[in-house]
């Protein structure tokens, strides 16, 4: 299930049924993670900060009716009075946080000197941060990166890369940190003063990745705990990944893998299993998409113990769901909600947490590779998700064996045998971006299988297709250009090509899919 983003204009209507802050605080979400492995740094940020562009390390703060910086006014619409959230000057900034990283030879030649302060001030010269030009030269003070390892465990000299130099900078309208590590200068600039709690905490989490002994790649301190079969408790302390009884969500455990940040209150042992499962999913997705690069934001997974926990937590965050929902993906927060006890929810026997996560992680992966999924037709988004959810996980080898969704295909074959027609005309699917019925999931799977995995050159065309989506092209237009051009030319009209494709689909499902 995919929950689509709503584009917010200058005025956002505020619902009358806001949950109390006390209720929402029962289900806190841990800070999200940005990790640029190529540049060699990571930091954490609150959930209400969002990246306007998935591939850029820039964040925009979100605002709500409970935000002290948001102005709530009462307006009349259609004779009814409603509350609305109006943007103020702070909300008009394009970005609120900007991370950066340069090698010395990438810096402009007209810098008076390559120093921490010069690099920091150069990075602060960004009008999108919204502070005045005279405030863009920060006052810098030397900062001991290795201090306070009790709170900043990555700063412990036993873990951290040696020889790191750092400075903290501040002016009335901004603050930041700049760090020299090896031949790189990396850091972060935040709009607002250092006294702002979020700014201070974001800066305090800014970590230079280290190379653990025996490792072939750099890792964050938090990721390294997962490789030692440990998870982090609610205080950020490492604990063994042992069996345990579920705890309250506020005491939930979390782990970081290369591409995921997973939080759960089921048990530390299950949490490590979730992490390994998600990384195996990533490898399966990547082998299909073959991306040249991925965004620097770790994908978020929240796994609750029971369906009741799941529904209550989702509702507290503004996502009310019914008892027929087993999990969902929220693109605006890059996070998935799911729950462990699927048997307790009395779903069908083949409904499992692993299938839910595989399905929703497919939506998540497509969203990040395409830099947003609002322009992806439903049929290909859901068809890919069904393709991946049907794969069988092999825990011993930590990989997947692809197989058909036999139950869905059986339903589809029965329908085709009786109706001698597809469930929808092909053209309806190509331009549809909304809900489809559960019965149609088998058909959209078959469509994806036909074009991408059954046709000669399908995977090559698929990469061209999602690259077009990543560049912002409309998904319907891109599909016809990449996949259907030859068919349209061969039959001299789009209508005839669609008619031929429909017949090919009927034959493909009834004769070629087992």
N, C-alpha and C positions, 0 to 999 in steps of 0.2 A: 504494500500500500504506500503510495507516494503522496505526501502533503505538499502542495505547490505553494511557492512564495506568492505573496500579494505585493504588487508594486505600490509603494507608499508615496503619495503626493505631498505637497506642502502642508496639507491639512489632513490629519488622520483621525478617523472617527474612533472614539473610545467606547467600548461596550459597557453597558450598565451593570454587567454581572462580573465585575473584576473580583477575583479571589483575594482574600485578605493576604497581606504580607506574611502573617503568621502561618496560614495554611501552606502557602508556597514555600516557606522556609523549611517545612518538614521534608522537602524533597530537593535539597540543594544539588546543583550541578557543579562539578569540579571545573576548574579553569581549563580552557582549551589550550592546544599546543601548536606552536609554529616551530618547525625544525627544518632549517636549510642545511642539508647534509653536504652540499657542494661548497657552500661558503664556510660551514663549520660552526654554526651557532644554533641555539634554540632559546625560546622563551615561552611563557604562559600568559594567557590573557582571559578576561572574563567573558562569559557567554554573550553579554549584550554588546560586545565589540565584534564587528563582522568585516570580512574582507570584501570590498567592492569588486575585486578581481582575484580569482582563485590563484593565479600564478604570480601575484605581486605580494611582497611582505608589507602590506599597508592595511590599516584597519580603520573603520569608521565606527564610532560609538553609536549604539542604538539607544533610543529613549522610550520611556513608557510613562503612563499617567502617574506612576509612583516615583518617577525620577525628579529629584530636586531641581534639575536644570530645565525641566519641561514646563511649559505654561498651559494649563488646562482652562479652556474657556467654554462658555455655554452659548450655543448657536441654535437658531430655529431653522429646521428643514421640514418643508411640507406641513407647517403648522405645529410640529412637535419639537420640543426642546431636547437637545442632546448635548453631551459633552464631547469636546474635540481637543486634540492635542496640536498646539501651534508651534512651529519651529521658531526658536530664538536664534540669536547670533551664533552661539556655540554649535547649535544643530546644523547651521548652514556651512560649517567647514566641510571640505571634501574628504579629508582624512584626519584622524586624531592621533594615529601612531604610525611611524615609518621606521622600519628596520633597514639597515644598509650594510654593505660589505664591499670593500675594494682592495685589490692588490695595489701596492705602491705605484706600479707603472700604469694603473688605470685612472689615477687621479689627474686632474687638469694640470697642465704645465705652468699655469700662471699662479698656482698657490705659492705664497711667499716662502713657505717651508712645509715639509711633510711632518707634521707633529700631530699628537692626539687632538689638541685644541683646534688646529687648522682643519683637520678632517671632520671633526664634529661640527664646526661652524659651516663648513661647506655643505654638509648633509642637512643642516637646518635651514638652508636657503631655499625653502619650498613654500610658495605662497598658499598651496593647498592646505597647509596646516593652520592657516587662518590668523596667525599672530602678526603683529605689525613688523615692518621691515627693520625698524631700529631694535626690535627684540630678538632678531635672528642671530645676533652674536652673543652666545652664551658665555657666562663666567665659569671657567673650568677649574676644578680642584682635583689633585691627585687622589686616586682611590685604590685602596688595597683590595685587589680581586680575591685574595685568599682569606679575607677576614670572615668571621662569623660562620664557620662551617657547621655549627649546630643547627642553624636555621637554613643555611645555604650549603647543603652537604656536597654539592658539586665543586665547592671552593676548597675543599680539603686538599692540602698539598699532596696527599697520598694518591688522590685521584686526578686532580686537575693537571693540565699541561703546564710545565714549568715555563718561566720567563714571560708571563703575561703582564702587560702594563695597561693601566686603565685610568680614566678620568671621568668624573661626574660633572655635568654642566647644568646651569640653570639661569633663567632670566624670568621676568615677570610673566611672559606668555608661553614659556616652554621649558622643557628640561630634557636631559638625556644622558646617555653613557656612551663612551667610545673606548674600544679595547684594541690593543695591538697584540696579535698572536701570530707568531711566525712572520710571514711576509704580508699578512692581511691586517686591515683595519676594519673592524666591525662594530656595530652599535645600534642604538635605537634613539629616536627623537619622539617625544610626546608633547602634544599640545596641552598647555596648562602647567602649573607649578609642580615642583617636586613634592610639595606638601599634600597634593592630591593623593588619596590612598591608593587608587588604582595605578596611577603613574609610578608611585614608589614601589609597589609590589611587582608591576611588570618589569621595571628596571632591576629589581632585586632577583628576579628569576632569569635574567639574561645570562646564559651559560655558553662557554666555549666548549665544543665537543672534544672529547679526549679519545685516545687510542688505548684501550685496555690491553694488558699483556696477553699475547696470543691471538688477538683479534686482527682481522684484515681491514676493517673499516672503523671510522670514528663512531662513537656512540655518546648519547647523553648519560648522565648518572642514573636517571630514572630508567632508561631503557636497559642499562647494564644490570639492574636488579632483576629484571625478567629473565635474562640469560643465566642468572644465578638461582633460578627457581624461587624467587621472592616476589612478593607484591608489596604495595605501599598501603598502610592503614590511613585512617582519616586525618591523622596528624602528619602524614608524609614519611612515616618511619617504616623501614623495610621489615617485613615479617615473612616467615616461611610459607610457601604455597601448600599448606597442609589442609586436610579435610577439616571442616568446621560447620557448625549450624549457622543458618542465616542470621544476620543481625539487622538492626534498623538501618534505613538508608543513610542516615547521617553518619553512621559508622562504617559505611561501605568501603570496600577495598578498590584499588585501581592498579592497572599495569599499563606500561607503554611498550609497544613493539615498534618496529621500523616505520610502520605506516598507520598504526592504530593507537588510540587511547581508549581503553576499555574500563568501565566502572561497573561494579556489581556488588550486591550484598548477599549473594548465595553462599559462596565460600572461596577462600584463597585458591584452593586446588582447582575448582571449576573455572576460576578467573584465568589461571594460566592456560587451561585447556581452550578457553574462548580465544585467548591471544594467539595461540598456535593455529587454531582453526581459521581465524581471520587472515593471518599471514599466508596460509595455504590458499585461501580464497583470492587474495591479492595476486599471488603467482599465477592462478588460473586466469583471472581477468587480464593480467598483463600479457600473458601468452597469446590472448586473442586480440587485444587492442594494439600491443606492441608500441607503447608510448615512448617518445624520445625523452620526455621528462614528465614529472608529476608536480602538482602544487606542493608548497612547503607545509601545508596544514595537515596535521594528523586527523584521520577520520575517527569520529566519536561513536562509541557504542555504549548504550546504557542497558544493562540486563537486570531486570527485576526478578524477584523470586516467584511471586504468584500473579495471576491475571488481575486480582484485586489491587495489588501493589502497582502494577503496570497502569491500570486504568486511572487510579487515584493520582499517581505521579504525573501522568500525561495531562490529566485535567487541571492539575495545579499549575502547569506551565502553559495553559491555554490551548491544549489539544484534546478536547473531550472525545473519547472513542467508545464504541459499544462493545458488547461481549463477542461479536463476530470477528473482531480485529485481533490478529495475532502479533502484529508488529507494524511499524511504519518508519519512514524516513522523512526528516525535516530538512529540506535543502538549505534554508536560510541559516541553519545552525550546524549543518553538516553532520547531524547526529541521527542515530537510530534508537528507537525504543523497542524492546522485546522482553519476553519473560521466560523463565526456566520451566515452570510447572505446566507444560501444555496438556498433560494427561488430566491434571486437576481442572483444566478449563473445559474438558470433555469435547475436544475437537476430534476429528477423524484420526484413526490409528497412524496414518502416514504423515500427520502434521507434527513436526518437531521444531524445537528451537533452532536446530542447525539449518533446516530448510528455510525458516523465516529469515535468519541472518544472511544466508546465501542469497536469497531473493532481494532483501532490502540493501545489502551491501552492493549488489549489482547496480541498483539505482544510484547509490552513493558514488560508486566508481565512475559511472557514466557521467554523473553530474560534475565531478571534479575534473575529469579529463576534457570535458566539453566546455568547461568554464561556465557552468550553468546548464540546466536541463529544461528550461521553460520552452525552448524552441525545438524540442525533440518530440515527434509524434508518439502518442501513447503506445501504438502497436509495437514499435521497435524497442521502446523502453521496457515495456512489460514482457515482450517476447524474449529479450535477452535475459531478463530476470528469471523467467521460467526455465530457460536453457541452463542457467547456472545453478538454480535451486535443485535441479534434477540430478546433478552430479553426486556421486557417492564418495564421501570422505574416507580416506584410508589413514587412520591415526598413526599406524606404525611408520609409514613413509611420509606422513604429513603432506599428502597430495590428494588429488581427486581423480576418480574414474568417471568419465562422462557417460551418461545413459539417457534414454528417452523418458519423458514424463508419461509413462504408459497409461495411467488412468485418464489423463487429459486427452491423450491421443485416441483412446478407446471411445470416449464421449464424442470426439470430433468425427471419427469414422462412422459412428452410428448416425450422427446427424447428416453427414454427407450421403450415406446410403439411403436415408429416407427422403431427404429434401432435394438431392441432386444439385445442390447449390451451396455456396459459401454462406456463412452466417450474416456477413455484411458484404455489400459490393466493395471491391478493392479500393475504389476511389474514396469511399467513405472513411476507410482506415487512414489513407495517406494524409488527410487534412484534419484528423481528429486529435485533440489534445486533452480530452477530458476522461471521464469514467467509462470503463467497459465492464460488462458482466463477467462473473466468474467462469461461465461456460466459454467465453471468447478467449480465455487465456491459452487454451489449447490451439486455437486458430492463429493467434499472433505468434505463438511459439513456432508453428509450422511455417508461417511466413518468413520469420527470421531464419529458420533452418534452411528453407528453400534458397534464399538469396545469399546468405553469408556462408553457411557450412555445406550446402549441397551443390552450389553452382561453381563452375570453374572460375578461379580468380576471385571468389567471394570475399575471402579475408583481405586481399589486397584492396578491393573496392571498399570494404568496410573501414579500413584505415583512412582512405581518402575521404570517406563520408564523415567520420567523426572529427577529422581534422578540419573539415568545412564547418562543422558545428562549433568547434572550438574557436574558429575565426568569426563566428557570429552569423553564419548563413542560416536561413530558415530551413528546418529539418525536412519539410515536405519538398521544397524546391531542390535541396541538395540530394535527396533520395532519387528523384526523377533524373537529375543530371548525372549522378554517379552510377546508378544501377539500371535505369530504364531507357537510356538514350538509344542503345542498340536495338532494343525491342520496338521502340517507337519508330525508328528508322526502317526496320525490317517490315513493319506493317503499315507504314506511311500515315499513321494517325495515332494520337494518344488513346482515343476511345477504343480502337481496335486492339491496341497493345494491352490495354486493361482487360478487355474481353478474353484475349489469348492467355494472359497471366492467370485469370480466374480459372480457366479450364486446366491450365498447367497445375494450379494449386490442388484442384480436385484429384487429378491423376497422381500427383506427388504424395498426397496423404493416403489415398486408398491403395496405391500400388507399390510405393517405395518406402514408406515408414512402416516398420514392423508393428 
